[in-house]
Amino acid sequence: MPRQAPSRSQEIALLGLLFAPLYINDVFYISAETPEQWLLADYISKALVLAIVLLMPSFREYVKQSFNWIRGDEGQSRAPIIKSALFTLIAIVLLFAVEFVIRQPLVNLIPGTALFTYPGVNSAPLYWIDLTFGLALNAFAEEFSSRSVLRGVIEQFTSSSTILTIASSLIFALTHWSNGVPNVVGAFVSGVILMVLFISTRSIIPPIIAHYAIDVWHFV
């Protein structure tokens, strides 16, 4: 017999399981005493997210559908590459603007709310591993969960793109809770930008690229 699709209540429960590593990892970030401990906690949590996505059939299907642009399903036009590239570039510029227009002014206005700040990585090999593998792992895990999966689940409850964008961005933003209020607000606005990019291009690839680009800029 074909596998029965999970009910909406079951999907919500599975969503809690998916996001648990992204919320709990901040506890380990706060208690980490070395960059190596922080990176280990970060990599394990993001690997768990990807594993859950791959193991849950409905989540795996949402991610598969989010590669629409590459697969070119029947009955759906492919998003033009030039248009998608332009939207991605605009999103990256807007993500940069979030840092200078929103996050930094909020840090100056309400300092001292962060429970954790990212430590510098002094080991050159580890630094380059994190800048390549680590940030790519982060971009894929967060975009699959916060864009592909959340869109698939939330759209079962509403057809409103506005509600979808706000709800998914809020869930995404709160995974940054240990970084303080300015970072949570900045992550919320960034989540809005990335979800709009996802909806506009109909592909998860542009948000992954934009996410990775802004993370590289933050950690270089």
Contacts in CASP RR format, 6 or more apart in sequence:
PFRMAT RR
TARGET T0000
AUTHOR 0000-0000-0000
METHOD contacts of the structure
MODEL  1
MPRQAPSRSQEIALLGLLFAPLYINDVFYISAETPEQWLLADYISKALVL
AIVLLMPSFREYVKQSFNWIRGDEGQSRAPIIKSALFTLIAIVLLFAVEF
VIRQPLVNLIPGTALFTYPGVNSAPLYWIDLTFGLALNAFAEEFSSRSVL
RGVIEQFTSSSTILTIASSLIFALTHWSNGVPNVVGAFVSGVILMVLFIS
TRSIIPPIIAHYAIDVWHFV
3 57 0 8 1.000
5 58 0 8 1.000
6 14 0 8 1.000
6 58 0 8 1.000
8 156 0 8 1.000
8 157 0 8 1.000
11 58 0 8 1.000
11 153 0 8 1.000
11 156 0 8 1.000
12 153 0 8 1.000
14 56 0 8 1.000
14 58 0 8 1.000
14 59 0 8 1.000
15 149 0 8 1.000
15 150 0 8 1.000
15 153 0 8 1.000
17 52 0 8 1.000
18 49 0 8 1.000
18 52 0 8 1.000
18 53 0 8 1.000
18 56 0 8 1.000
18 59 0 8 1.000
18 145 0 8 1.000
18 149 0 8 1.000
19 145 0 8 1.000
19 171 0 8 1.000
19 175 0 8 1.000
21 44 0 8 1.000
21 45 0 8 1.000
21 46 0 8 1.000
21 48 0 8 1.000
21 49 0 8 1.000
21 52 0 8 1.000
22 45 0 8 1.000
22 49 0 8 1.000
22 141 0 8 1.000
22 142 0 8 1.000
22 145 0 8 1.000
22 175 0 8 1.000
23 174 0 8 1.000
23 175 0 8 1.000
23 177 0 8 1.000
24 45 0 8 1.000
25 41 0 8 1.000
25 42 0 8 1.000
25 44 0 8 1.000
25 45 0 8 1.000
26 115 0 8 1.000
26 116 0 8 1.000
26 175 0 8 1.000
26 176 0 8 1.000
26 177 0 8 1.000
26 178 0 8 1.000
26 179 0 8 1.000
27 178 0 8 1.000
28 37 0 8 1.000
28 38 0 8 1.000
28 41 0 8 1.000
28 45 0 8 1.000
29 38 0 8 1.000
29 41 0 8 1.000
29 42 0 8 1.000
29 116 0 8 1.000
29 178 0 8 1.000
30 115 0 8 1.000
30 116 0 8 1.000
30 178 0 8 1.000
32 38 0 8 1.000
32 41 0 8 1.000
32 119 0 8 1.000
34 119 0 8 1.000
35 119 0 8 1.000
35 120 0 8 1.000
35 121 0 8 1.000
35 122 0 8 1.000
35 123 0 8 1.000
35 126 0 8 1.000
36 126 0 8 1.000
38 118 0 8 1.000
38 119 0 8 1.000
39 121 0 8 1.000
39 126 0 8 1.000
39 130 0 8 1.000
39 134 0 8 1.000
42 134 0 8 1.000
42 138 0 8 1.000
43 134 0 8 1.000
43 137 0 8 1.000
46 134 0 8 1.000
46 137 0 8 1.000
46 138 0 8 1.000
46 140 0 8 1.000
46 141 0 8 1.000
46 142 0 8 1.000
47 137 0 8 1.000
47 141 0 8 1.000
49 141 0 8 1.000
49 142 0 8 1.000
49 144 0 8 1.000
49 145 0 8 1.000
50 137 0 8 1.000
50 140 0 8 1.000
50 141 0 8 1.000
50 144 0 8 1.000
52 59 0 8 1.000
53 59 0 8 1.000
53 60 0 8 1.000
53 63 0 8 1.000
53 144 0 8 1.000
53 145 0 8 1.000
53 149 0 8 1.000
54 60 0 8 1.000
59 149 0 8 1.000
62 148 0 8 1.000
62 149 0 8 1.000
62 151 0 8 1.000
62 152 0 8 1.000
62 153 0 8 1.000
63 144 0 8 1.000
63 148 0 8 1.000
63 149 0 8 1.000
63 204 0 8 1.000
65 148 0 8 1.000
65 152 0 8 1.000
66 144 0 8 1.000
66 147 0 8 1.000
66 148 0 8 1.000
66 151 0 8 1.000
66 198 0 8 1.000
66 203 0 8 1.000
66 204 0 8 1.000
67 203 0 8 1.000
67 204 0 8 1.000
67 205 0 8 1.000
68 76 0 8 1.000
68 202 0 8 1.000
68 203 0 8 1.000
69 78 0 8 1.000
69 79 0 8 1.000
69 84 0 8 1.000
69 201 0 8 1.000
69 202 0 8 1.000
69 203 0 8 1.000
69 205 0 8 1.000
70 203 0 8 1.000
70 205 0 8 1.000
72 78 0 8 1.000
76 202 0 8 1.000
79 201 0 8 1.000
79 202 0 8 1.000
79 203 0 8 1.000
83 201 0 8 1.000
84 201 0 8 1.000
84 203 0 8 1.000
84 205 0 8 1.000
84 206 0 8 1.000
87 197 0 8 1.000
87 200 0 8 1.000
87 201 0 8 1.000
87 206 0 8 1.000
88 197 0 8 1.000
88 201 0 8 1.000
88 206 0 8 1.000
88 209 0 8 1.000
88 210 0 8 1.000
91 193 0 8 1.000
91 194 0 8 1.000
91 196 0 8 1.000
91 197 0 8 1.000
91 206 0 8 1.000
91 207 0 8 1.000
91 210 0 8 1.000
92 210 0 8 1.000
92 213 0 8 1.000
92 214 0 8 1.000
94 193 0 8 1.000
95 190 0 8 1.000
95 193 0 8 1.000
95 194 0 8 1.000
95 210 0 8 1.000
95 213 0 8 1.000
95 214 0 8 1.000
96 214 0 8 1.000
96 217 0 8 1.000
98 186 0 8 1.000
98 189 0 8 1.000
98 190 0 8 1.000
98 193 0 8 1.000
99 218 0 8 1.000
102 182 0 8 1.000
102 185 0 8 1.000
102 186 0 8 1.000
102 189 0 8 1.000
103 182 0 8 1.000
103 183 0 8 1.000
103 185 0 8 1.000
103 186 0 8 1.000
104 182 0 8 1.000
106 181 0 8 1.000
106 182 0 8 1.000
106 185 0 8 1.000
106 186 0 8 1.000
107 182 0 8 1.000
110 181 0 8 1.000
110 182 0 8 1.000
112 180 0 8 1.000
113 180 0 8 1.000
113 181 0 8 1.000
113 182 0 8 1.000
114 178 0 8 1.000
114 179 0 8 1.000
114 180 0 8 1.000
114 182 0 8 1.000
114 183 0 8 1.000
115 178 0 8 1.000
115 179 0 8 1.000
115 180 0 8 1.000
116 178 0 8 1.000
116 179 0 8 1.000
117 179 0 8 1.000
118 219 0 8 1.000
121 127 0 8 1.000
121 130 0 8 1.000
130 219 0 8 1.000
131 216 0 8 1.000
131 219 0 8 1.000
131 220 0 8 1.000
135 212 0 8 1.000
135 215 0 8 1.000
135 216 0 8 1.000
135 219 0 8 1.000
136 212 0 8 1.000
138 211 0 8 1.000
138 215 0 8 1.000
139 208 0 8 1.000
139 211 0 8 1.000
139 212 0 8 1.000
139 215 0 8 1.000
140 208 0 8 1.000
142 172 0 8 1.000
142 175 0 8 1.000
142 211 0 8 1.000
143 194 0 8 1.000
143 204 0 8 1.000
143 207 0 8 1.000
143 208 0 8 1.000
143 211 0 8 1.000
144 204 0 8 1.000
146 168 0 8 1.000
146 171 0 8 1.000
146 172 0 8 1.000
146 175 0 8 1.000
146 191 0 8 1.000
146 194 0 8 1.000
147 168 0 8 1.000
147 194 0 8 1.000
147 195 0 8 1.000
147 198 0 8 1.000
147 204 0 8 1.000
147 207 0 8 1.000
148 198 0 8 1.000
148 204 0 8 1.000
150 164 0 8 1.000
150 167 0 8 1.000
150 168 0 8 1.000
150 171 0 8 1.000
150 172 0 8 1.000
151 164 0 8 1.000
151 168 0 8 1.000
151 195 0 8 1.000
151 198 0 8 1.000
151 199 0 8 1.000
154 163 0 8 1.000
154 164 0 8 1.000
154 167 0 8 1.000
154 168 0 8 1.000
155 164 0 8 1.000
158 164 0 8 1.000
161 199 0 8 1.000
164 195 0 8 1.000
164 199 0 8 1.000
165 192 0 8 1.000
165 195 0 8 1.000
165 196 0 8 1.000
165 199 0 8 1.000
166 192 0 8 1.000
168 191 0 8 1.000
168 195 0 8 1.000
169 188 0 8 1.000
169 189 0 8 1.000
169 190 0 8 1.000
169 191 0 8 1.000
169 192 0 8 1.000
169 195 0 8 1.000
170 188 0 8 1.000
172 187 0 8 1.000
172 188 0 8 1.000
172 191 0 8 1.000
173 184 0 8 1.000
173 185 0 8 1.000
173 186 0 8 1.000
173 187 0 8 1.000
173 188 0 8 1.000
173 191 0 8 1.000
174 184 0 8 1.000
175 187 0 8 1.000
176 183 0 8 1.000
176 184 0 8 1.000
176 187 0 8 1.000
177 184 0 8 1.000
179 187 0 8 1.000
190 214 0 8 1.000
193 210 0 8 1.000
194 207 0 8 1.000
194 210 0 8 1.000
194 211 0 8 1.000
195 207 0 8 1.000
197 206 0 8 1.000
197 207 0 8 1.000
197 210 0 8 1.000
198 204 0 8 1.000
198 206 0 8 1.000
198 207 0 8 1.000
END
